[in-house]
């Protein structure tokens, strides 16, 4: 393995911004100092004028492998992630077949070991009838990121709304439980009411069908279960102002038993964008009215919302076309979250220190990730250099297998200069070195 020294960088870490050097040896951060003399045999990178940040950790992606690889696969989407400064990902169980057994879970880890260019972990999936198998994941609590429960409608047998099954999982799981919260009965009621007066539904109807009430009631239910059993609950993709009242900022993150995630598309788009984007921004939970976006930003900045993720969920172009009823829900986003948030840093919406906290530090703390998410001596060198230079998303530079982005044409003020994964310079100015793969993420749960 080649070793590196990054010189003259503006290092952003743990709420501070300072100029310095970072020495990388044997995949880890050996030394951080104002000035480090370059040792013999070390490759020097001059980072003057650039930010050095810890690699983003995306706690919610759908890379579609196995079974849905016409949309995406672990190799293509992890490559896109690395290009965008995401050095670690946690992938969801709604593949074909769904990850309902320990064998299927380990099969995904084997694919990750062979093909992932970023570090990886995979969630154990839940169904209405596999709770005993789910609780076997307790034996791997330091090797698996968590248990995923779809408490809102999904495909196949992934919806879990049986109260007895939910109680067994919340009571018995020693791992973090991540939930997709939308109340199915409310969604069905809203859809039926709309169809009674409107024979053909449109993309702009999506946030009316999957409204604030559906999200709030389901999130409230999950939180009541977590409080009853003192479970470690993490609610994914919060999309409404109303849900914010369910989350506290009174405790340090490490002490919270109930945490939350907000996704970049809910911070960027609003329901007004359906007029131009249509089904391209159809996703679950829905992108909603502008007042929700404003509230989410406030909740992010005051620490009611704990982490930023993408919920990267690619579909082919054809699967997003046609009428609303048949267009698939989900957006491809994992290549661009750092650049998108850096755009908001440039605009003064948040500081770069807060961005790093929400995309790296907080994810590592939330999931109790071992030796990642911070720029610390002894930690893995998952690092990203960001330079100030315009970058426009074009069809030619999109790396997703699906080949499109809802952000097509967006210009960013910053771009990713280099991404290190475990000290390996995996990507520099869009050029990849795929000679080393990512590693399985480990956790430090007692």
N, C-alpha and C positions, 0 to 999 in steps of 0.2 A: 504494500500500500504506500502510495506517495504521501508525504507529509507536507504541510503548508504553513506559512505564516501570512496572516492578513495584516497589512500595515496601514496606519493612518486612517482607520475607519471611524465613523461616528457610530459608536456602539449604543444600541438602545436595549436596555435590560432592567427589569425590576424597578420601573418607575424613574429611571435615570437615563440621561443621554450624555455621553462623554467621548472624547477622542482617545483612541488607543490602538493597541495591537493584540492579536489573538494568535497563539501558536497551537497548531493542530498536529497531534502525533498519534499514530496507531488508532485513528478513528475517533479520538476524544480530544477535548479541549485541555491542553497541557498547561497553558499559562495565559493570563490576561493581565496586561500592564499598559501604562502610558507609553512606554517604549520598550521593545524587546529586540535585542541584537539578533539578526538572522543567523541561525546555526548553519553549519556546513551541511549540504545535502538537502536543504529544505527549500521548497519552491515558494518564492515570494510573490504575493499579489498586492499591488498598490491599490488601496481602496480609498484614496483621498477624494473627498467630496461625496462619498457614498455612505449610506446607512448600512450597518451590519445588525441584523435582527435574528432572533431564533426562528427556525422554520415554523411555519404555521402547522397546526395539528387540526385536521378536519374530522370532527367526531361524528359526522353523518354523511356518508356517500353511498351511492348505489352503482356498483361497477358491473352488474348484470351477469357475472360469471359464477356458476355455470348456467347454461340453458337459454340465455337471452343475448348471446354474443353477437347477434346481428346489430344490436344497439351499441354495445360497449364490451370491453373486457378489462381484466385487471392490468394487463400490460399497457394498453392504449391510454386508459384513464389515469393510471399512476404516472405515466410519462407526462401527460398534460398537467397533472398536479405538480410534479417536480419543476416543470417549466414555469409554473406560476408561484413558486416559493412555498408550496405545501410539501413538507418532508415526511409527514405521517398521516395515515388515514384510518378510520374505523368504518367498516363496510357492513351494510345491512343484510338481513337474511332472506329478503323476498326475491330469491332467484328460483330457478327451475332445475331440480326440486327445491322447495324451501328448506332452510336449514333447521330441521326439526329433530335431528338426532346428533349425538356426539360424533358419530362416524362422518356424517355430512359436514359437520363443522370442521373436523380435522382435514377433510378433503379440500376445503377452501384454503386452509393454512398451507397445504402442499402446493396449491396453485400460486399462492402468494410468494412462497419461498422460491419458486421457479421463475416467476414473471414480474413481480412488483418491483418497480424502480424506487419506490418510497417505502418507508416502514409501514407495517400493516397490523391491523387486528380486525377480528370479525365477531359480530354479535351472534349470540345464540337466539334462534327464533322460537316463538311460542304459537301454539294453536289451541283450539278448544279442548284437546285431548292429549297433550304431551307434557303436562306439568311435571310428571315424575322424571322424564328425561331432561327437562329444563333444569331441575334442581340438582341433577348430576354435575352440572357445570360448576357447582360449588367446589368440586375437587380441583378445578383449574382456575380458581379466582385470581391468581397472579399471572395467568397466561391468556385470559380472555377479557375483552374490554367490558362486556356487559350482556344483559338479557334485553331483548327488544320485544315490546308488546305493542301491537297495533290495536289501540282502543277506538280506532276509527276505521271506516271501510277501506279495504284493500282487495287484492286479488286472491283467488284461491281460498285456502283455509286459514288465512293470516289474521282475520278479525277475531279478537278475543273479547267477548262481552258477557261471558258466563260468570256471574258474581262468585260462584264457588271456586272456579279455576283461578280467577284473579286473586282471590284471598289466599289460595294455596301458594301462588307464586310470590306475592308480596310478603307473606309470612315466612316463606322458606328460603328465598334467595339471599345468598351472602354477597352477591355481586350487585353492582349498580344496575338498576332497572331503568331503561330508557323507553319513554312512551310517545307514541303518536296519538294525540288527544283530539278527537272529534266525535261528538255523540251521534251515533248512527241513526237513532230514531228521529232526531231533530232534522238531520239531513234529508231523510226520506220524506218527512212531513213538508219541509220547505220545497222540495222538488215537486211533489204532488200538487201543492198549492199553485206553484208557478205554471206547471203544465196544464192546469185546469183553465187558465186564462191566456196562455201563450203556447200555441201548439209547437212552435219551433224555438228552442232555447239558443242563446247566444253566449259567447265567452263572458260578456259582462254580467251574466246571470250567475256565474260561478260563486262570487262572494255573497250572493243572496241565498243560494242553496246551502253553501258551507259558511254560515254566518258566524257572527261573534258569539251568539248563544251556544251554538254547537261546540265551539272550541272551549268556552268557559265551563260549561257543564261537565265536559269530559275531563278537563284539567282539574276541576274541583273534585271530581270523583277519584282521580288518581291520587291527589294530595290527601284526601280523607283516608284512603287505604294505606298510604305511606305513613301517616301519623298513627294510625291504629297499630301498625306492626313495626314502627320505627325503621322502615325500609329506607334504603338509599335510592332516592328517586331523582331522575333527570328528565324533565319534560322538554321534548324537542320542538323546534320551529314555532315558538310563540309568535302569534300573528295579530293579536288584538290588544287594544288599550284595556279592555275589561279584565283580561287575564292578569294584568300586572298587579292588581290588588292581592293576588294569591301568593306573591313572592316578596321576600324580605331582603333588605340590605343592612340589617342590624347585626349580623354575625360575620366574622371573617369567613371567606369562602371555604377554607379547610374544615370549618366547624359546621357547615350547612349540611343537613340531611336531604334537603329538597333544593334542587338547582334547576336552572333553565338555560335554554339556548335560543338565540335569534339568528335567522339566516340572512345572508346578504341581499337576497331578492326582496325580502320584506322590508329591508332598510332602504332599498333603492326604488322599487316600483310602487305604484298605487293603482287602485281600481280605474283611475283615469287613463291608464296606459292600455287597457283592453281595446280602446278605440283604434290604436295603431298596431299593437302587438297581437291582439286576438288570442288564439289558442297557444301561441308561443309562450305566453306567461301563465297558462293554465297549470296549476299545481295544487297539491293538497298539503296543508291547509291553504286556502285561497289567499291571493294578494287582495287586500281589502281597501276600504275608503281611506283617503289621505290622513284623516285624524288618527288612524291607527299607526301609520308610519311615524308620525310626529311623536306619538306616545312611546313607541318602541325605541326611538332614539333617546328619549328622556330616560326610559328605563335602563337602557344600556349604559348611559353615562352616570347614572346614580347607583349602579350595581344591583338593581333588581334583576336584570338579565345578566347572566354570568359569562357566557361564551358566544362567539360568533362562529358559524359554520356555513356550509353551502347547501346541504341536502342535494348534492349533485345527483340528478336523476335523468339520464339521457334517454331519448327516444329518437327514432329515425325521423327525418324530415317528413316523410309520407305519413308517419303515425301522428304527426302534429297537425296535419292538414284536414280539410273536409269540415263537416259540421261539428258543432260543439259536443254533441252527445258521444261522438266516436273518437274525438281527439284524445290522445293519451295525456295524462297529467304528470308533469315533471319538467325540470329545466337542467341543462348542462351548465355547470358553473365552476368546477374545481380548478380550472386553469387561471381564473381571474380574480379570486377574492382579495388577494393582497393588493393588487393594483387598484381594484375598485375602492377598497378602504383607504389606500394612499391618496386616491383622488379626494376623498372626504377630508383627509388630513390636510391636504393642500388648501381646501376650501375653508378650513377652520372648524369643521363640524366635530372633530375629535382630535386629540393629540396623538402623535405616533406612539408615545408611551402607553396610552390607553389602548390603542389598536393592538400593540404587542401583548399587552396583558390579556385581552379578550380572545386573541387568536392563538396564543401559545401558552403563556403562563397559566391562565385559568383553566385551560383544557387539561394540562398536565396535573394541576392540583385537583380538579374535579374527579378525574379518573384514577388518580394516584399512580400516574405513569412514572416508571423508574428511569431516572437520569436523562430526561428529555424536557424540552419546553422552556429552558432557561439557558443563558450564556453563563455557565459556571465551570470552573476548573473541575475536571473529572467527569463532566457530563459528555454525552455523545455530541460530536460536532455536527449537529443539524442546524445549519446556518444559511442565511440568505443575504446576499448583497443587493441593495436596491439603489439604482442611480436615477437622477433626475434627467429624464429625456422623454420626449413624446412617444407614445405607443398607441397605435390604432388597431383595434380588432378587425381583421379581414378574414375572408374565407381561406386565404392561403396560410395564415398563421394559427388557425384553430387546429388543435391536436386531438380533439374529441373524435372518437370513431364515427359519431353521428354527423359530424361535419358542419354543425351550425351552432350559433349562440344567440340568445335573446339580447346580448350586448353588442351584436355586430355593428360596426361603425363607431362605437364609443372610443373617444380619445382619452387616454390617461396621461397625467403629467410625469409619472414615474414608470419605470420598467424594471424587470428582474434581470440583474446582470449575471449573477451566479447563484447556484444552489448546491450546497454540500449536504450529502446524506451519509451519516456515520463517518464524516471526515473525507468522504469520496466526492470529488468535484464532478457531480452527476450531470450538470448542465451549465454552460457558460455562453452567454449571448446567443441562445437558441441552439447551440451545438451540444450533443449528448455524448457522454461516455457511459455506455451500458455494461461495462465490464464487471460491475458489482451491483448486486441487487440490494433491496432494502432488508431490514431485519424484523422479526416478530417482536412487537412491543411487549414489554414486561411491566408488571404492576406490583405495587408494594402494599397489598392489603393484608391486614393481620387477621 
